[in-house]
C-alpha cells in the first residue's frame, strides 16, 4: 500500500509514518515545516526514515504543491494530519487558519478525486465537539457552540468529508485525537 501522510514530520505524523513503514507501506510525506512547532524537531522526527520515504516540502495551501505530492506516488490512501493548531493563534490569524485547515483540506480532496485515491483518513482534536456538557462525546452529538475558530474549522472540514464520501464515494475516516501524551506529573 502507498500512503501520503500530510504533516508527516510532526509528532503524530512521524509516529504514523514509522508505523506504516514497519507494516511494509510505501510512504510519502507532505509537510511545510512551519514554525508553530520547531522545524528542527520536525526534521529530526523523520531523520531516521529519510531514505525510506518520499518527501515533498511545501504548503497544502498551494494546489500546485499538493499536485506535486500526488504526482510523486500513486497513492492508495491519504492520512491528513497537517493543520494549523492552537486556539489563540486561530483568533489572531483567522485567514491563515481558514486557508490552511479548510482550503488545504479541499485541495487534498480534489487531488484525491483526480488521482483516484479512495481512502482518506482525517484527524481532528476532540474539541471539535465544542461546548458540550455530555461526557463522553458521541459522533451524533450536535455541535451547537464551538470553543474557537480552529474547532469550528474542524467541523467545516468534516462537512467537506461527508460531501466527498456521498458524492465521490471516497472512504473518509475521522480520527478524533485527544491527549496523546502523558499528563505532566502533579
N, C-alpha and C positions, 0 to 999 in steps of 0.2 A: 504494500500500500504506500502511496505517496501522499504526504500531508504537508500543507502550508500552514505554518504557525505564525500568526501576526503577534507582535510583541514577544517574540520568542527569545529575546535576550533578557527579559525581565525575570524577576524571581519565580513567578508561577510559570511563565513561558519556558524558561531554561530547564526547569524540572520536567515540564511536559515533553520538551524536546528529548531530554535524556531518556525518559521512559519509552517514548516512541522508537528511538534508535535501539534501545535494548530489546524491543519487541520485533526488530527487523524492518521497521518502516524506513523509507527514504524521506528525508525531511528538508523542507525549505523554510527559511525564516525571512519575514519582512519586518524590519524594525528601524525606527528612525533615531534611536539612541538619544532621545531628547533629555534635557537636563532636569526634569521633575525629580527623577532619581539619578544618582551619579552615573554618567555614561561609562566611566572606568569600571564600575562594578558590573554593569551590564556586559561589557566586553569580556571581563573576567568570567562571568557566568557561562559564556559559551566557548571559552578558550579551549577547553578540553575536547570539544566536539567540532571545532572549527573545520577540520579536514574531512568531516563526515556529513556536512550539511551544505546546502546552497544558501548563501546569504545575499539578500537584496537589502541594501541600506537605503532607506528612503521613507517618505511620509505617505501614509494611506490617504491623505487629503488630496494627493496628486494622482488623478486617474492614469496617467502615463506610467507612474511608478508601480501602481497596482497591476497594470497590464504587463509590465516587465517582469514582475514577480510571477505572474501566472505563466508567462512565456518561458520562464526558466525551467519549468517542470510540468508535466501533465498530471496534475494533482487529482486524487480521488476524493480528498476531503480538505476542508479548511477548519482550523481551530483558531477562532478570533479572540485573542486576548489583549490586543492593542486597544488602548483607550487613554484618554486624559482622565486622571483620577484627582480626587480632592474636592471637598465641598467648598472651601473658601476660594480657591483659585477659579472654580467654575462660576462663582458670583462675580469675581473681579474681571474675568476674561470670558464672558459668555460666548462670544463669537468663535473663539478658538475651540471651545468645548463642543459647540454645535457642529462646526466644520469637521472636527476630528471624530467625535463619537457618533454623529448621525450621518453626515455626508460620507465619511470614510467607510462606515459600515455599508452604506448604499453602494459605493463604488466596488466594494468587495463582492457584494451580492450580484451586481451587474456582471462582474468578471466571472463569477461562478456560472451565470447563465450562458455567457459567451463561450466558456470553455467546458461546459457540460459537467461541472462539479455538482454533485447531487447530495453531498453531505456537508453540513455546516454546523459547527459547534460554537456557540456564543457564550461567553462568560460575563456575568454581571455580579454585582455585590447584592447581598440580601437587602440592602437599604432601598432597593427598587420598590419594596412594599410600602415605603413611606411611613406616614404616621398611622400605625395600626396597633390597636390595643390588644388584639387577639394574638396569642402566642401559643404554639408555634404558628408561623405563617403558612398559608396554603396557596397553591398556584391559582386557585379560583377566587381568592380574596380580591375585592375591588380596591383599586388604588385611588383613594379619594383625595389625599393630600401628600405630596412628596416633601422630602426634607430639604432638598436642594435642586438646583438646575441639573446637576450631574445625575441625580437619581431620576429626575423627570426624563432626561435623555435616554436612560436605560429603558424606561417604559416606551418611549417612541421607537427605539431600536427593536424592542420586542414586537411592536406593531408591524414594523417592516418585515421582520422574520415571519410573522404569521402570513403576511401577503405573499412572501416568497414561497412559502410552503403551499398555500392554497392555489396559487396561480401557476407556479412553475414546478411544483411537486418536488422541491428540494427538501430533504430530511433536515430539519432545523432543530437542534437540541439546545436548550437554555440551561446552563450550569450556573447555579447561584452559589457564589463563594462567600464564606463567612468565617472569620477568624482562622486563618490558615497557618498560624504560628502560635507557639505557646504564649499565654499571657505572662506579662512580667511578674516576677516574684514580688509579693507584697510584704 
